């Protein structure tokens, strides 16, 4: 999410040290911020991820829509912002409309996706429309997980730890060992050694979180960490494929040494969606974090 890429990007000779320092400096600011906001929860947390979702919608649309993007950009942003607001208004609510607002959020995203597809240039309609559920998931999945008052914060720390350690371990193991490429056509710097190293790091992170927090089954946490790590790495490759499709190195330039917010959250969004789906399937809408962690 916020930490280093799973594999290093090519850098000019003599520039890798500066690039790494920028990444470390940005991570030292952003990681504590994300954890602190998760601890506070409530509207602050919802606003944080709502802003992130809107920024990702803007970066995605800028990347895929070409020069004429004003109308589709505004349509996508309105859909994402409204969906996040509906989900956020349900957090902590006890009225009979709470579940209805939660259910309405993904419906709004579908409507926004269809609207963007209708007004975008025909050759780019699919790509423009796909940004709405992608950015919307960025906001909705963390809000749903954190809405669990008992286990929401621990679930977010678990998710952060798995995704971040996957990235960090993959980066350094890949640099140290190298070897066969994971997906050379999509991301030529990623290796199988890095992917396996990231997977191992995710498992260790999950075990540590479960031991420290005293929640859940160790075996379940390991299996979930493996699934989340794999999905996070797939999300990283997916974004690499999209950038390659549209001839871009980065989705943006918001974060020094990291590119755009979409570049930092590529693995997080796919892992967050899977974590949310597991939690909802096992714990229901009223206890999604418990459903993720407690088996």
N, C-alpha and C positions, 0 to 999 in steps of 0.2 A: 504493500500500500504506500507507505510514506518512506520506507527505507530504500536501500539500494536495489537496483535491478537484479534479476536472477543471474544475469551475466553482464560483464562489462561491455560498454559500447566502444567502438573504435575511437581512439583519441589521437591527436597529433603527437608526434614524438616529443617527449618532455612535458606533455600536458596532462598526463594521467594523474599525477599527484595533485594538481590544482583541481581537476574534476572530482577526484575522490574527496578532497577537503570540502568542496562545495556541497557535495552530497551529505557528508557527515554533519556539516554545520546546519543544513536544512533539516536533517532528520532530528538533530538534537533540539530543535525548536518545535517541529510539527508532531513528533511522537508524544512528548509530554502533554502537548495541547490536546491531542485526540483522547488520551487517557483521562486527562482532567475533565474534559467535557463529558466523557462517558460516565465519570463518577458523579457529576452534577445531575445528569439526566434531565428529564422534563423538557420544557420548551427550549432551554439553551441547547440541549443535545439535538432536538429536532431542527432547530434553526441552523445549527452547525452543518448537519448533513443535508438539510434543504439547500443551503447555499452551495455546498459541494456538488449536489445534483444539478443545480442550475448552471454552474460553471462547466461541468462536464457536458451538459446539453449544448452549451455555447461552443465548446471546443470541438465536439463531435460534428455539429452542423457546419462550423467553419471548415473543418477538414473535408467533409464529403459533399457539400452542397454547391461548391463553386462560387462564382461571383454574386449571383442573384440569390441571396439567402435571407433577406430581412423578414419576409412574411413567414417562411417556414421556421425561422429562428424564434420569432415571437410566439408562434403557435405552439412549438415544442416547449418553450420556457413556461408558458401559461399552463399547459397540461401538467408538466412536472411539478410546478409550484403548487398547483391546486391539489394534486394527488398527495403531496407531502403534507400540505396543510390539513387535509382530511384525516390522514393517519395521525398527525400530531395532535389534533383536537380530540382524538379518541384516547390518548395516553392519560391514564388516571381517571378517566370519566366513569361514572357509575350509572348514567342514564341509559334508557332502553335503545337509544340510537347509536351507542358506541360501536357495536358490531357492524351496524349498517354503514357507518362512516369508514370503518376499516375495509369493508367489502367494496365500497364505492371507489376507493383509491385506485386499484388496478383497472377498474372500468374506465375511469377518467384517462388513464394512460393509453388504453386501447383506442378510445375515441380520439385522443391527440395523435396517436400513430396513424390512424386512418385519415385524419385531417391533413397531416403533413404529407402523406403519400399522395393525396388528391391535389395539393397545390404545388408540390415540388415538380421540377422538370422530370419527364417520364423516365429518362435514362438514369436518373439518380433517386427516383422515388423510394425504392426499397431501402437504400442506404440512409436517406434522410429519415424515413419513418422508423428505422431500427434504433435510432438514437433515443427515441422517446422512452421505450421500455428499459433501455440500457441505463440511461440517466435516472429514470424513475426508480429502478431497482437500487441504485446507489443511495437514494434517500430512504426508500421504504424499508428495505431489509434491516438496516441497523435500528430504525425506529421501532419496528415490530419486536426485534429481539430485546431491546432495552426497555420495552414497555412492561416486561415482567418485573414487578417490584422486588421480588425476592432474589432472583438469580440474574437479572438483566445486566448488571455491571460485570459480574464474573464471566458471563457469556461473551460480552464484548472484549474483555481482557483475553479470554481464551482465543477468540477469533483473531484479534490483533496479534497475539503471540504466534499463532500458527502461521499466519500470512507473512508477518515480518521476518520470522526466523527462517521460513522457507526461502525468502528472497536473499537474506544475508548469507545463509549457509550455501545456497546455490551459487552465489556470486564468488565466494572465496574458495569453495571446493572446485568450482569450475575453473577458476584461475590457477589453482595449485596443481590440479591433475590434468585438465584438458581432456583430450581423447575424442571419440566420435561425436559428431554434431547431432543435436537433438532434432532440429528441424531447419536445415540450412537454407531452404528456400524462403522461410518466414523470418528467421532470426539467426543469422550466420554465427553469432558468438555463443549461443547456448549449446551446452554439451550434455550428454547423458550422465556424466559424472556429476555435473552441477545439479541436474534434476534429482538424482538419487541422494546427493548430499542435502538438498533442500528438504526432501521427504524425511530423511533421518532427523534433521534439525527440527522439523515440525512435530515429530513424535516426541522428541525430548522436551520441547516446549510444552506440549499438551500434558505430559506426565508431571512436569514441574507445577503447572497451574492446578491440576487436580490434587496433587499432594499438598500444596500450600493452602488451597481453598477448602479442602476436605469435602469436595462435592463429587458425586458421580462415581461410576465404575471405571477403573483404570483401563480395562480391556475396551470398553465402549469409547473412551476418550481417545485411545490409540487408533482405533478403527476410523473414528470420525476425523481425527487429525490427518490420517492418510488420505481420506477422501477429499478433505478441504484443501490439502496441499496440492494434490493432483489437479483439482479444479482451478485452484489459483494459478498454477503454471499454465494450464490451458487458456485461462483468461489472458495471461501475459502474451501467449502466442497469438491469440485471437486479435489482440490490439496491434501486435506487430504486423499481422497479415493485413489489417485494415490500413495501417499507415503505408505499408508497401504498395497496396492497391492504389492509393492516392498520391504516391510519390512524396511522402513526408517523413522526415527523421523523427520529429516529435509532434505531439498533438497540440502543443502550446509552449509557452516560455514563462509560465507563471512562477515556477519554483527554481531558484538558482541551482544549477548542476543536475536538475532532475527533469526538466522539460515542463510539460503541462500537468494539471491535476489529473487528467485522464491517464497520463503516463504512469502516475504514482498509484492510481487506484484500479488499474486493469485487473490485477490478480485479486484484489480485495473484493471487488463487486461480484465476481463469480462465486468466490468462497462465501461471501455474506449471503447471497441468494440461496446457496445450498444449505448453509447453516440455518437460515430462516425456515426453509422448507422442511428440514429434519425436525426442527423445534415445533413447527405447527403440526406436523403429522403425528408427533409423539405426545406433545403437551397441549395442543389446541391453542386457540387464539388468546386465551387468558393466561397461559403459562408457556410461551414458546421457548424462553431461555431454560426453564426447567426441563422442557422436553428435549432440548439439545444436550444438557449436561447430566441429568439424573436418570439413570437406567437401573 
